[in-house]
Amino acid sequence: MSKRIDYAELDWGAPNQSDGAPRSFSFDDVYFSGDGPAESRHVFLAGNGLPGRFDGAERFAIGELGFGTGLNFLTAWAAWAEIEKPAGARLHFLSVEKFPLAIDDMERAHAAWPEFAAKSAQLRKALPPAFPGVYHIEIADDVSLTLLYGDALPVLQKAEASVDAWFLDGFSPAKNPAMWRPELMRELARLSAPDATLATFTVAGAVRRALTDAGFALEKRAGYGRKRDMLCGRIEQPPAHAGRRAPWFDTGPAAPLDRSARIAVIGAGIAGASLARALRRAGYAPVIYDANGPASGASGNPAGLIMPRLDVGDTPAGRFHAAAYLHTIRLLRDLPDGVFNPCGVRRLASSDKEKTRQERLLEAGALPDGWMTAGENSLDFPQGGVVDPAAFVRALIGETRMIGKEVFEVAPAGGGWRVETSAGADDYDAVIFANALDALRFVQLRGLPLSGSAGQIDLFPDAAAPETAYAFGPYAAPAPGGGMVVGATYAPVAIGAIPRFSPEATATNIAAIARTAPALARGLDPAASRPRVSVRCTTPDRLPVAGPVPDWGFYAGAYDGLRTGLKIDYPSAQTLAGLFVLTGLGSRGLVTAPLCAAMIAAEIAGAPTPVEADIAEALHPARFAIRDLKRSR
């Protein structure tokens, strides 16, 4: 997948455009005509039986081909807002776009629909940059928007969702045939919920044949305006489950948990806090267990860098880290002042090898335009900065209920899970382990190859703080409370051991800064340091563990043939229903935890997955067991 996509090129002055609609230069077609909202309501809402089908729905998912100006999303959002719904109901809107509109063009288009003024302003504020990938946006308390930026077929092939109604609104089949090809219609069928419907303005024969072959039963209805006919349909022959993940990562479609479900999160660091927020935004009321309170581990450091880890090649790991960075920056902008200092981060090139790597990252476009720039012997991240980790954690936890007890055991109980503490036991429908290395205390997670790395940072409260943060392996940054923070050391630590800060580690941190940025190290008095040491939880591939907890016994038997390279139709995976884990965040947890939490919350809620399928595989808790089986050949 290319790491760049282009904004749409628009013609605002074409003949016969008195309605103010822009025309695409690429496809020579208009985005809307006449009364755009009225056409959207007639074709897409009424064509799918909406808003009537919203009534009583706890969740409803709309999929769209062609986000364009966002008109159909605004129309659906407005209809959803006007009806009575069960408490906690959610509308999910998933849309594909290859050429997103620039914000100025979007604003000009939205001026034609004053009825949506407040919502369209909210939409423009939330829109991501033109960069390929999946963008999950909680645009309102009960509405989420998932944008898939890129060519429709490959992005849908990596998507995971259960769509109730489709809006097929690409440019005319005569102008943009790729948007209507049979392979793409088969992807719509794969992503459809039972009894899913569709509506589109076109009745072209090729489109009808492609949809019929994909399993949709179709009918013509009266079109809108000058279009005599339109097309509506319903999935008649849903395809057998054909997920896009390998069988050992694919559990098949699962029923989402009701909004009344009881969910426990074990751990109140950045992982648990991110889960708390994601679950609340999904309509749940989770409970967090942590005997030591919020941000008591590595999340309690006095400062943390917000910058991405990037790969030159197009890898799932590289795409994950870029997506996590964009996701977290958007999240931080919505949090209270004082949590995040957007001072920028300067990644210094400490060697010729690193300089070459930075040049390749720039050439490859590993981040959107303007999100990564060449500095003097550095790669600069203008949107990055320094976060107050404890404040970040507290802001994410918000009003989530906390139980200050240590969890001793999680055991099956009546179709759910019983959480045992010194104060007694409580039953839950789902439990999520978010307690770093402590996850290994629980029998369900002892198959994970987690390890610990002790890291000491040093705060110099009276040191002159740099205006921006510097990173080059070690880092030096302005501390949220004033002064400078430098770090961090890396030292293996035994599971269960309690690391101690030391003068030797302080000297190591100062020396590391002095080697590459001597000006920053001048005046740092070891005696003036306020050190803090904590343990990072790491994995062999340095990626987080995020997803359902595997049934290890099933894996050992069902996939044993991988040891000898046996090629058979392996069964879909089995997991311990209702158990999830988010751990192994290493030194990047402040950046990666929010997106990982969104992945788990989406799976619990039955919402569109906020990452591509191969990224979900790369983070899956069973990946190490599968690799071990394959390597034993």
Secondary structure as GFF3:
##gff-version 3
##sequence-region A 1 633
A	DSSP	beta_strand	10	11	.	.	.	ID=ss1
A	DSSP	beta_strand	23	24	.	.	.	ID=ss2
A	DSSP	beta_strand	29	30	.	.	.	ID=ss3
A	DSSP	alpha_helix	36	40	.	.	.	ID=ss4
A	DSSP	pi_helix	41	45	.	.	.	ID=ss5
A	DSSP	three_ten_helix	46	48	.	.	.	ID=ss6
A	DSSP	three_ten_helix	52	54	.	.	.	ID=ss7
A	DSSP	beta_strand	59	65	.	.	.	ID=ss8
A	DSSP	alpha_helix	71	82	.	.	.	ID=ss9
A	DSSP	beta_strand	90	97	.	.	.	ID=ss10
A	DSSP	alpha_helix	103	110	.	.	.	ID=ss11
A	DSSP	three_ten_helix	114	116	.	.	.	ID=ss12
A	DSSP	alpha_helix	117	126	.	.	.	ID=ss13
A	DSSP	beta_strand	133	140	.	.	.	ID=ss14
A	DSSP	beta_strand	143	149	.	.	.	ID=ss15
A	DSSP	alpha_helix	152	157	.	.	.	ID=ss16
A	DSSP	beta_strand	163	168	.	.	.	ID=ss17
A	DSSP	three_ten_helix	177	180	.	.	.	ID=ss18
A	DSSP	alpha_helix	182	190	.	.	.	ID=ss19
A	DSSP	beta_strand	192	200	.	.	.	ID=ss20
A	DSSP	alpha_helix	205	214	.	.	.	ID=ss21
A	DSSP	beta_strand	216	222	.	.	.	ID=ss22
A	DSSP	beta_strand	229	235	.	.	.	ID=ss23
A	DSSP	three_ten_helix	247	249	.	.	.	ID=ss24
A	DSSP	beta_strand	263	266	.	.	.	ID=ss25
A	DSSP	alpha_helix	270	281	.	.	.	ID=ss26
A	DSSP	beta_strand	287	289	.	.	.	ID=ss27
A	DSSP	three_ten_helix	298	300	.	.	.	ID=ss28
A	DSSP	beta_strand	304	306	.	.	.	ID=ss29
A	DSSP	alpha_helix	316	333	.	.	.	ID=ss30
A	DSSP	beta_strand	340	341	.	.	.	ID=ss31
A	DSSP	beta_strand	345	348	.	.	.	ID=ss32
A	DSSP	alpha_helix	352	364	.	.	.	ID=ss33
A	DSSP	beta_strand	373	375	.	.	.	ID=ss34
A	DSSP	beta_strand	378	381	.	.	.	ID=ss35
A	DSSP	beta_strand	385	387	.	.	.	ID=ss36
A	DSSP	alpha_helix	389	397	.	.	.	ID=ss37
A	DSSP	beta_strand	401	403	.	.	.	ID=ss38
A	DSSP	beta_strand	407	413	.	.	.	ID=ss39
A	DSSP	beta_strand	416	421	.	.	.	ID=ss40
A	DSSP	beta_strand	424	428	.	.	.	ID=ss41
A	DSSP	beta_strand	430	433	.	.	.	ID=ss42
A	DSSP	three_ten_helix	436	441	.	.	.	ID=ss43
A	DSSP	three_ten_helix	443	445	.	.	.	ID=ss44
A	DSSP	beta_strand	451	460	.	.	.	ID=ss45
A	DSSP	beta_strand	469	471	.	.	.	ID=ss46
A	DSSP	beta_strand	475	478	.	.	.	ID=ss47
A	DSSP	beta_strand	484	487	.	.	.	ID=ss48
A	DSSP	beta_strand	491	493	.	.	.	ID=ss49
A	DSSP	alpha_helix	503	516	.	.	.	ID=ss50
A	DSSP	alpha_helix	518	521	.	.	.	ID=ss51
A	DSSP	three_ten_helix	526	528	.	.	.	ID=ss52
A	DSSP	beta_strand	530	538	.	.	.	ID=ss53
A	DSSP	beta_strand	545	550	.	.	.	ID=ss54
A	DSSP	alpha_helix	552	558	.	.	.	ID=ss55
A	DSSP	three_ten_helix	560	564	.	.	.	ID=ss56
A	DSSP	beta_strand	575	583	.	.	.	ID=ss57
A	DSSP	three_ten_helix	586	588	.	.	.	ID=ss58
A	DSSP	alpha_helix	589	605	.	.	.	ID=ss59
A	DSSP	alpha_helix	613	619	.	.	.	ID=ss60
A	DSSP	alpha_helix	623	631	.	.	.	ID=ss61
###
